[in-house]
Amino acid sequence: MARKTITTSWDGENRNNFEHNFKELYNDLNNIVSSITDEVYQEIINGSKLNWLDFVDTYEDIATTYPNPSESDTVMARSDSADYPTGPDDKRQGGTIWRYDGSEWQPIQNIDASVINAVEEQLTQWIDANEQEINSINSKLSNQKLADVQEPFYIAHRGASNIFPENTLEAYKGCLALGNNFIEMDVQTLADGSLGVMHDDTVNRTTDKTGYVYEYSAMGFRNLNVDVPTPYKNVSAPLFEDIVNTFGNSAIYCPESKDKKSVQKIINVLDKYKLKDYALIQSSDINDLQPAIDAGYATLLITNMADPATISAAGIGYVGVSKSVADSYIQSCIDNGLKVIAWTVNNRYEKEELLAKGVHGFFSDDPFYLSESIPASSKDTFIDQTFGHGMLASGHTNRGGFISPNKWGFTNILTDDTVREYVLQGWAGELSQTYTMNLDITFESGTYWGSVAINTPIDYFEDSPNGLSDGYQILFIASGSIYVYKGANGVATQIGNVTGGEDLQKGTPFSVEIEVTPTGIRVTNVDQNLTAEITDSEYRGGYLHFGRREAKWSFSNVVIS
């Protein structure tokens, strides 16, 4: 378009005339707009609305497929009618789009239907060819609600804190990646009213700072560096909303109001993301839970003594109890219609005992091992230099540590030289009836023995007369000797040994082979060609543990075949 040039001089009179005319035009426009009633406006909107319906084959199929259409319903007929065309005005051609105007179907557009039909045919062929993969993806994408969870529940306590850095986004990401989306977190109100996620009332144990949790604002809390093991780096303390915003309805949340005053704020966050069906809110204070009860949330009271009838009458559906609570209390809770979740359960033998008592689920620091959802490994995972599934301390809290590049072991010398420590190697799962185990053992420093306990009937061993230490225990002595003990009903009896070996060299691994047959056990220090052979068949299967008395011992290159 050619550009127009205004040649009239722009003096004051012209300017005033222009402003006057513009104001009149503006007033006229306002009058026109204001004269349009809401009804007229809605009629205009309705006249342009398209409510798309699924395609039909021909025009005649519209009436039978959609016998009661609504105004603005729109559909495409993909094929010509049988007698098309009957004349120049016949619109029943394939590809015609029809819109219902309130009284009849009107043609509004025609497109090349062959293109759509070809694309649909190709898409159908692809779906048929990839049906199995599509079903697998759909299964992963289906967002499971709390009501959909199968019992028993396996709730990732603090985000599975035996495997991941507790109460961190990294932990919860790890849980979902491994297939457990039922995640528990400890929630506390911060100085500015936001919600931080941390178990202790101070930040001292788990971060690089000190002070009470409630003293920090959201900004300060997020800037806390969480103390994490290898291989994690630069892990920050999260807000509750950070977690919810990250996972949305792909997770089921079990937030505990740790300070007994945060339930209403927890509800506010969950409501913001429309996650009522994806949450189980817990507190140890029944009054703290009242807002969640009133809002229709699923709730859990943490208690070992509150009257179950009172809990149920309050509208609470779940109760969280210690794994050591009296059997009678569990039964009373069940009798009053409560679902019982036990905490904190990591060993499978405890799980089985509690299931027999009727509990419905577990809070676990290692829900993957407990639920047996992770397959057993025939080789140790020590090269990862981080704790694998089922590496549980027995009767103490020390799970040992890692020595680069591929060792795990006890990295300190105990001041009390009578103390024994054992750690379950749950990554191996349940041992076979017969097997051969090869491993390297290193006497690092100290005085007393290192131990390999095998075929223990339960996944717990602590070498004490408590009835929980049955199975075989192989002791390796600094002098090179090997002793084999059998535990039965809490009593350990020596059943074999071999002496006369050379002193073990500190810091130097020696190779060991343990062979279990239907009738016996053969233990060999391969480097010294020193063998102890035992005939005994009482214990087979069971679990593997590594242990020590006082000294530093490490283990590596464990292979079970």
Stockholm file with secondary structure:
# STOCKHOLM 1.0

chainA/1-561         MARKTITTSWDGENRNNFEHNFKELYNDLNNIVSSITDEVYQEIINGSKLNWLDFVDTYEDIATTYPNPSESDTVMARSDSADYPTGPDDKRQGGTIWRYDGSEWQPIQNIDASVINAVEEQLTQWIDANEQEINSINSKLSNQKLADVQEPFYIAHRGASNIFPENTLEAYKGCLALGNNFIEMDVQTLADGSLGVMHDDTVNRTTDKTGYVYEYSAMGFRNLNVDVPTPYKNVSAPLFEDIVNTFGNSAIYCPESKDKKSVQKIINVLDKYKLKDYALIQSSDINDLQPAIDAGYATLLITNMADPATISAAGIGYVGVSKSVADSYIQSCIDNGLKVIAWTVNNRYEKEELLAKGVHGFFSDDPFYLSESIPASSKDTFIDQTFGHGMLASGHTNRGGFISPNKWGFTNILTDDTVREYVLQGWAGELSQTYTMNLDITFESGTYWGSVAINTPIDYFEDSPNGLSDGYQILFIASGSIYVYKGANGVATQIGNVTGGEDLQKGTPFSVEIEVTPTGIRVTNVDQNLTAEITDSEYRGGYLHFGRREAKWSFSNVVIS
#=GR chainA/1-561 SS CCCCCCCSCCCHHHHHHHHHHHHHHHHHHHHHHHTSCHHHHHHHHHHHCCEECCCBSSTHHHHHHCSSCCTTEEEEECSCCTTCCSSTTCCCCTTEEEEECSSSEEEEEECCHHHHHHHHHHHHHHHHHTHHHHHHHHHHHSCCCGGGCCSSEEEETTTTTTTSCTTSHHHHHHHHHTTCCEEEEEEEECTTSCEEECSSSBSTTTBSSCSBGGGCCHHHHHTCBBCCCTTCCSCBCCBHHHHHHHHGGGSEEEEEETTSSCHHHHHHHHHHTTCGGGBEEEESCTTTTHHHHHTTCEEEEECSSSCHHHHHHTTCCEEEEETTSCHHHHHHHHHTTCEEEEESCCCHHHHHHHHHTTCCEEEESCHHHHHTCSCCCSBCCGGGCSCCTTCCEESSSCCCEEETTTEEECCSCCSSTTCEEEEECGGGCSCCSSEEEEEEEEEEESSSCEEEEEEESSSCCCSSSSSCCCEEEEEECTTSCEEEEEEETTEEEEEEEECCCCCCCTTCCEEEEEEECSSEEEEEEGGGTEEEEEECCSCCSCEEEEEEESSEEEEEEEEEC
#=GC SS_cons         CCCCCCCSCCCHHHHHHHHHHHHHHHHHHHHHHHTSCHHHHHHHHHHHCCEECCCBSSTHHHHHHCSSCCTTEEEEECSCCTTCCSSTTCCCCTTEEEEECSSSEEEEEECCHHHHHHHHHHHHHHHHHTHHHHHHHHHHHSCCCGGGCCSSEEEETTTTTTTSCTTSHHHHHHHHHTTCCEEEEEEEECTTSCEEECSSSBSTTTBSSCSBGGGCCHHHHHTCBBCCCTTCCSCBCCBHHHHHHHHGGGSEEEEEETTSSCHHHHHHHHHHTTCGGGBEEEESCTTTTHHHHHTTCEEEEECSSSCHHHHHHTTCCEEEEETTSCHHHHHHHHHTTCEEEEESCCCHHHHHHHHHTTCCEEEESCHHHHHTCSCCCSBCCGGGCSCCTTCCEESSSCCCEEETTTEEECCSCCSSTTCEEEEECGGGCSCCSSEEEEEEEEEEESSSCEEEEEEESSSCCCSSSSSCCCEEEEEECTTSCEEEEEEETTEEEEEEEECCCCCCCTTCCEEEEEEECSSEEEEEEGGGTEEEEEECCSCCSCEEEEEEESSEEEEEEEEEC
//
